[in-house]
Amino acid sequence: MKATAIFAELMRYNAAYLSKLLKGVALESFFVRPDDRGNPLIWLLGHLVLNRGEIIEILGGDPRVDNLGDLFARGTTPENNPSIYPEPSKLTARFIKMSSLTDDLLLKSDPALLDTASRGHFKTVGQNLAYSYMHETHHIGQVTYIVNLPIIKKTNLSSTAFRRLEKKDSTAKILLHGIKSVFS
């Protein structure tokens, strides 16, 4: 299997997992700030869209992230005004659409692309892509944590495999169960 195809598979998994994870989260829950200082789901979702746009750009595509940086770039502070943010469903749809573009770009890329010079702090496109994937996965982990907080409302509790009323499972067990559910 080509390295670019492996990256494509990992990115597809992230997209499927995030989509399933956010299914049924009530609109008002996207604006809850954990401990009144953590990033809300809306900011994490927008930041994930921006990150995926960077991945598309690294691969030579057109990310079209139209002014989302003002709200979701690294270093921005989440606002307490929900009216300034795009609808979560539109951000999720955009992430999924960008995921298809990422998949297409990676599967059509020559693996030699990963060894070409990259911009920024990384010597190669492969290093940049690996960092961007880890960055995305880190934030998806934060989303996983937040949607499982008791304060987060879900419109359809049966849509998630993560919420249980009995004894809590370990984080590793929850993640493994989540991985299995994406492929079933």
N, C-alpha and C positions, 0 to 999 in steps of 0.2 A: 504494500500500500504506500502511495506517495505521501510525503510529509504534509503537503498542502491538503490532501484528502483527509488526513487525520485531523488537521486544524478545522476543516469543514465539519467533520463529524462532531467534534467538541463544541463548536459554535452552534450547531443544530440542536445539540442536547440542551445547551443553555437557553436557547429560545423556547424550546418546547417546555422545559421545566418552569421558566418564568411565566409563560402563558398559562400553564396549568395552576401555578401557585397563586396568581392574581385573580383567577376566575372566582367570581362571587364575592370579592371584597367590596363592601359597601363604599359608596362614593365618599362619605365623610371620613372614612378610615384612612383615605389617602393623605389626609392633612393632619393626622395625629403625629405629634413630635414626641418620640419616646423620651421620658424624663424631662420634657419641655425643652430639650436642647439637642436631641438627636435629629438626624435627617428624617423627614417624613417620607412615606412611600412615593408621593408625587415627585419629590426631588430625586430620589434614587432612580425612579423609572426614567425621568428626563435625562439624568446623568448617564444611564445605560444607553439611551438613544444616542447621546453625544459620543460616547465611547465607541459604539458600533459604527458611527459615522467616521470616527478616526480610523477604525480598522478598514473601512471601505476606501478611505483616502490612501492609506498605506498600500493597499492593493491596486491602486490606480483608478479607482472608481469615483463617481461623483456622489458624495454623501447627502447633499441637500438637507442640511440641518437648520436652515433658515432661522437665524436669530435665537436659537435655543440656548446659546452660550451665556446670554445675559441672565438667564434663570438657573441654569444647571451646570455651568462649568466648575472645575475645581476651584475652591476658594470662595465661591458664592455662598451667601447665607440664605437659607430658606425663608421666604416671607410668610407671614400669617394671613395673607389675603388670598383665598382660593380663587378669586375671580381673575387673577393675573396669569394663572396657569392654564395650559391646554387641558382638555378633558383626558382623564386617565385612559379611557378606552381608545382615544385617538393616538395617544403616545404608545400604547401597547400594540395597536395595529401598525403603527409606523416602525416599531422595533421588529415586528414579525416580517414586514415588507423588506426592511433593511437586512434582515437575516437571510432572506431568499437571495438578495443581491450578493451578500457576503459569500454564501454557499456557491453561487454561480461563479463569482470571481475566483474563489479558491480552487474549485474543481477544474476551471479552465486554465489556471496558472501553471507554468512550468515550475517544478520544484526548485530550479536554480534561482527563481525570484527571491527565495528566502535568504540567499547568500549575497544579494545585491546590497549596496550601500543604502543606509536609511538616514532620515533626518532626526534631529533632536539628540537625545542622550544615548541612542543605540547605534551600534556600528552597522548592523544588518537589519533587513526587513524581517527576517526570522526572529531576531531578538525583540524587535518592536512588537511584532505580532504576539509572541509568547507573553510579553508583559501586558499587552492590552487584553489578552484572553484572561490572564490571572486577575487583572484589575476588574474586569467584568464579572468574573466568578466570585470575587470577594464581595462585590456589591449585591449580587444575587443571594449570597449567604446572608447579608444584612436584611434583605427583603424577607427571606425565609424566617429569620428571627422575629421580625416585626409582625408578620401576618399571624404568627402563633402567639402573640401577646394577648392576654385576656381582654384588653381594651378594644382590640380590633374586631369590628363587626363584619360578619360574612352573611350575605343574603342567602347562601345555600351551603350549609355546613357539610352536606354530604359530598360536595364537590372537592373537598380536600381530604387527603389521607393523613394530614398532619395533626389535626385537632382531636384530642381524646380527653374524656373526662376522668378516666381511671389513671393509674400510675403512669407517670411520664416516662417515655423511652429516652435513651441516651441520644445525644446529637448524632453520633455515628449511625445509630439504628434508624433514626428519622431520615437522614440523608440517603442511606442505602434503600430504604423503602421508597423514597421519592424517586431515586434513579430507576428502580424497578417499575414504578407506576408510569413513568414516561414511555417505557418501551412495551407496556402492555395495552 
